[in-house]
Amino acid sequence: MEGPDALAFAQSQFSSQVTALTNHRWQFSSWLDAQGRVRNLFHLARLDDERLLLILRGGDAEVFIDALRRFVFRSRVKLSIAKGSLAGDAAFPLHNVDVRDDVIRIGCGSHAMLFGANVGSDDAWQLEQLHEGWPWLPDAALNEVLPPALSLHRLGAVAIDKGCYPGQEIVARLHYRGGNKRHLHHVALSKPVDDGVLLQRKNSEFVRLLSVIAHSERIEALAVISDDVAGRLGQHDKKVVSDEGIDVQLLNTWPA
């Protein structure tokens, strides 16, 4: 995203406080629908005065760009897709951004994400971010979940004290009046399943899985779980079995 109006356009469309972003820094942000549900979640990096880079945390870049273009109108902003892939790298200060030789380094504290055409294939960063509670949205979770259920306030991806943006009224209502009954959790599973799978128990919604990572020690996932189900999970020392025969154990919980 680039042009004289890039920052103002992003401020009007995205849920974070974009105008607070200085050059060579990034923040979590999201694009919501009119009902306040998260259409896309992403890292929003300011490369210079007129250029922003969005690294999607799930979803299709072409679908996202096509939908966003409908709101450009007369804004002097150009939307395009940057070709490249992601890989992990050594520790780099959180929220810092560095650009060298067409490789963009996104600082994540204990590690960095590299974005570029030839950045290797290291994916250890994905498990580190899962442990931090940084959600990655599979297609099944797009346009379905409200920001508090993904802990977006904790991540700074949602601003209450800014002007209007899509879904802002719903965000404010949930913040000031409450009503959110689903939260983000870290769980362990007994079997590998696809990202985004909805597990059931007694033929009712049990756990909405987001990213699922299998490694040498166990299978871990981030999940959106209703508060009443999470309360029952927290009362069990042992794992609770879903209708699909998958044991689910609650490991950690994040606030809205």
N, C-alpha and C positions, 0 to 999 in steps of 0.2 A: 504494500500500500504506500503510494508516494504522491506528493504534490503539495501545493501551498495550503490546501484545506485538509490534509490527511489527519492531522491531530484533532481538528474540530469535528470532522466527520466521525472519527473513532469515538470521541467523547459523547457524541449524540446517539451512537448506536450501541456501544458496549457498556457493560455494567460496572466497570472499575473507574477509578478517578484518573482518567488518561492524562489530563493536563498536568498532573503532578509528576509525570514520568519525564525524567531528564535524559539527555543523550547518553547512550551506552549503559542503559539500565533496562530491566524488564520487570513486569508484574504479571500475576495471574489475572485473567479477565474472561468474560463470557459474553455471548450474544443470546439474548432471551427472546421468546415469543411473547405475544400480547398477554398470554395467561401466566407469564413469569417462569415458564419452564425453560430449561437450558437447551438451546439449540446446538450450541457449540461451546467448548471450553478450550482455552489456549493460553500459551505464553505470549505476551504482547511486549515486544522489544522495540525500543526507540533507537534506531541506528544513527540518525542525525536529525536536523531540524525538520526535514520534510519526508523522512522515510520511516515506516514502521514495518516490522516483521512479525507475522503471526505464525506460531508453531502449534498446529492443532493437536489436541490431546484426544484424538478419535474423530471419526467422521471423514467425509470426502472433501478434499480441497475444492474441486470443481463445482460440486453442489453448493458448497458454502459461498464461493465467489459469485456464482450465478444468482443466488438468493440475495446477497448483499448489494449487488449492482442495482437492484430495483429501487434502492433508497438513495442512490448517489445524486440524482436530479442534476442541479447546476453546480454541485460542489466540484472544485478543481482537485480531483483525486483520481488516481489510476490504480485499479485493482488487478493484480496479476499473480500467477502461481510461480513460486520459486522452486526450481527442480533441485532435489537433493534427498539425502537420507540422514538418519540420526544415529549417533554412536556415543558411547561414554568416554570420559576422560578424567584426569586427575582432579583433585579438589580445586575449586575456584569459588571466590566469595559469592554468597547468595545475592541474586538480583543483578550482578555485574554482567556486562556484555562486552565481548572483545571480537573484533573482526580482523582476520589476518589471512591473506592469500585466498580469498573466497571461502574461507571456513569461519563460521560464526560460533563462538563459544558462549554458552549460556550458563552462568554460574549458579550452581545448586547447593553450595556449601560443601558437603562432604565429597562432591563430585561435580562434573560439568557435563552438559550435553553439547555435542558437536553437531552442527548442521552444515552439510556441504555435499558436493558431488562425489567426493572420494574420501570418506571419513572412516572407513573400516566397518566392522560389524559387531563390536562389543556391545552387549545388551545387559550387563550387570547393573547398570543404572536403573533399569526398570524395577528390580526388586527393592533397591534402596528407596525409590520414590513410593513404592507400595507401602513400605514400612513407615514412611513419613505421612501417609494418608493423602497423597496427591492423586486424585482420581483420573482415570483414563476412561473415556466413554465409548463403549462399543456401540454399533449401530442400533441395537435394541434399546439402548438407554437414551438416545437422542430424542429431544422433544417430549420427554416423559417425566423428568425429575426437577423439582424445585431447588433453587440454590442452597437453602439450609440443609437439605438432605445430602448434599455433596460437601458440606462444610466449607462453602465458598466464602462466608464471612471471615472465618479463621484464616483463610489463605489471602485475604485482601482482594478477592476477585469481584466483590460487590460493594458498592458505595451507597450509603444512605444519604449523604450530604452533598448531592450533586443534582443538576437539572434532570429533566425528563429523558428517559431512554426506554426502549421497548421493555415492558414488564416491570417498570419501576414502581408502579402503584402497588402491584402484588408484593414485591420485595419489601416495600415500606410497611404494608399492612402486616405481613408475617413478622417483621422485626418489632413493631410497636405493639401489636395486638396478640401475637403468638398464633398458634394454630398448626404449626408444622409438627407432624407426628412420625416423621421418618428421619433417620440419621445415618451417617457413614460409619462403617465398622470394618475391622480387620478380622478375617476368619481363616480357619484351617479346614481343609476338606479331605475326605478319605479317598476320593477318586478325582482324576482330572476331568474337567468339563470345559466347554467352549466359553469364551468371554460372553457376557451378556445373558447367560441362561437364567431363567426364572425358576427357582426351586419351589416346590409346593409341599405342604404338610396337611394331611387330612383334607385334600382337595382345595385348599385355600393358599393364597400367596404366602410364602414363607421367607425366602431370601432372594433379592434381585442381585445377582453377581455382576460386577463390572469387569475389571481385569483379573485374570487367573494366571498364576505363575507356578509351574511345577519345577522343583529343583531337588537336589540330592537329599535334603532333610525332610521336606514335606511339600504339600500343595497349599499355597496361600492365595488369598483373594481379598480384594476390596468389595464391599457389598453394601447396598442400601437396604435397611431393615426397619420395619415399623417398630415403634417404641414398645408396644405390648409384646411382640415376638422377641425383641432383644431382651426384655425383662425376664421372660421365661428362659431364654438361653443362658442368661447370667446366673440363674438359680441352679443350673446343672453343673456338676463337676465333670460329668462325662459329656460326650458329644451327643447331639440330638440328630436323629435320622430323618431325612426328608422322604417323601413318597417315592422319589427316584432311587432310594437306597444309598444316599450320600450322607455320611456323617458330617455334621457342621459343628465346629467349636469356636466360640467367641474368644478372640484374643485381645482386642483393643477397640475403643470407641472414641470418636471425635465429636466435639460440639459443633453446633451450626456455624 
